Amino acid sequence: MNRFPTKVLAGTAVLAVGVLASAMPATAAGTDAEVRVVNTETVQVYLSPTGEVETKRIYEQLSLTGSGDVQLSNPVAPDGVRNLDGFGGWDVEDGVQTLETTVDGEQELRSVSDFQGDLPLTISVDYQLDGESVQPGDVVGESGRLDVTYTVENTTSAPQEVSYDDGNGGTVTKTVDVAIPVVGSLTTVAPPNFKNVSSDQANLAGDGQGGTKLSFTMTLFPPIGSTTATFGYSADITEGVVPRADISALPVNPLNVPTFASAAESYQGGADTGIELTEGATTIDSNLLQLRDGAADLLSGLIQLNDGADQLRAGLVDEAAPGAGRLADGASDLQDGLGRLDDGARQLAGGTGDLSAGAARLGAGTGSALEGSKDLSAGLSQISDGLGQLADAQSGLPAAAAGIQALKAGVDTILVKVGTTTQADTLVGGLAALDTGLGTAKDGSAQVRDGIASLAAGLPVAKGGVDQVLAGLQGGSGSTTAALTGIGQKVGAALQTAGCQAEPVCATQLSEALAALTSLGGTLSTSLGQAVAGLTAVSGGLKSAIDGVSLLAPGSEKLATGVAEAEAGAGKLLAGSQELKAGLGEVRQGLVDLAEGVQSAVGGIQALDSGALDAAAGGRELSYGLGQLDAGAGDLVAGARQLDDGAGQLAQGAGDAAAGSQQLASGADELANGLRGAADGSGRLAEGLEQAADGAPALVDGAQRLSDEGTKKLVAAGEATSQDYGELVAVMNAGAERADAEEMVFGAPDGAVGLAAYSFVVEGEDGEGGRNLVRGLGGLVVLGTGAGVLAARRRFV
């Protein structure tokens, strides 16, 4: 005898799978009219109390709706195929059931076979009594604290290559374990002698008969869940037993289930956000590197400027200033000599000698001054060139300022895409809307769950009442006729012993009484049989409803739990996006401050460049004047030599020479004073440029460090985020493909909708199986005898 009604199994498959994957039946191949075909496959597995497989069957049901002739080829299990709708067999060859029939309305064809295939789940059960592991039989009749632990594992995982975006324009290919997505539930009822029942994973409710119903839900596939689920319960027991547990498992395509599909959309949103973060950070990093290169060019210009300033200081301090001093001394001597020339021609020889010596010193001084002015002019030119490079719009500080503006624009773009909670087309706005919608879905799913729980509690009570009436009627339906016949035979034998057969009247009455008694037994048996058949149908219908609701309950609980988890995840994503926006705002403000500093530096460099150009022009004029002075000193030396040729010419020009020497001395003093000031200024310029050159590497290093420790890490974080979420999406897509391809156990006819389900029964242990059977048979005998005696008594009154 089957331990699970065929109609209930078929109804369970259609109801449960229909809830999770709404699909319209299709028109099957091989039909000449519109006939829709749904093929359900339900694998029924009975397990020992510890989880070992004892029996496996597969129930096939073909539901045909429409009108017309149908020819179908349905893959089935080839071993032990039996027809559940009659005594006829099936036409099965090489594991394919061939069917030809005519449909007018609705038609169902059901069969059962021995299942030899692999199961998608393995189940193990562990029992502990007062902290020690025990066998199920050791629990029977005992008292203490019982802990029951179930472990359910999805064993369909297989290595598979998946590909997803690496977050930087490329693709990552990785081998991961992909399982067929399976969801399920486990229900069990702790009897009334189980007290203080508790569980961290189950939904608990009363069963209406003093017991406690526990329901566990399972999502057995990554990334939504795990391939292994471990859960259980504890209870204080007296006169212990091991309750039976029922497990329903369904392969599903997660992309067709709204709760799971929303999780996949969230994962895809995370991957897209990672890509956008990577793109923005890459743009920022590129601009930072431009800033670093501009700072390097600035450093090169400062170094050149510093070298020119050092040369300028050396020319002024070491050559130009001493030469100007010697020029002033020579001019003073010339003035003295010319004064003595005015005193008398008698001192002409001595004066001309002094004049010659002074002219020689003057020539040397002007030569030194000329060389110094040339060095000064070269140094100022180098300063001007360095400042020009620094102010260049393509490679100097203006280029750096442009790079910073590009960085700021990149950050502004990211901030716009991140947005606010009131902007629906931005990251934060989308997450806020998702959070609000999931909150509403959470309330609705909780209401659905509570309604199904109430229905699940009421239906078993109704079925229990029907089954009690049915049991009473079944006791009398089989033995009524036999009991009445036996009573009649005993009465007849007694009357014969008393001599009734010798009396014609008595014998006739005895024969009529026995016939009436036999007829009464047949009538009573027929009536009881009809009542039993009717109540059996009612009990079966209630059982189908209970099993259907038991499959709806875990689905509704899983829906409520999944929506709650999705709402919590959306809240975390919203908070993280707002923190990201705050961090980007700080980066933007830093870029604004940096841009203002570089802009100030550009203005200072431009002003310094203008001053350097003016200094270079002044140096060139100084060099030109000293050249003329040197030429005049040469002429002075030649004239002093000519003094020896004629005193008359010297006396005649002595007055003019005295006036000229006065001007020369005054100019030489001014030149010496000016060159000493220029020497001091060149020293300060060299010191300032040296400090600038020392500070410029810090700008280069800072830009490089900001790139290495900031934006490159942002790029890496964006790539990691994109790849992490991309892998989750790829695994879900791969699981969905496996679900579509491998959902059916053997397959459906071409063009038909195929639905599959697995039903596992973990048998209980109570030690009462044999005694209950004996008690039941004894009760039937007693009930039948009582009914027969009552009928005979009425007949003879």
Summary of the structure (lengths in Angstrom):
residues: 797
radius of gyration: 54.5
end to end distance: 44.5
largest distance: 214.2
contacts: 2717
relative contact order: 0.16
helix: 64%
strand: 20%
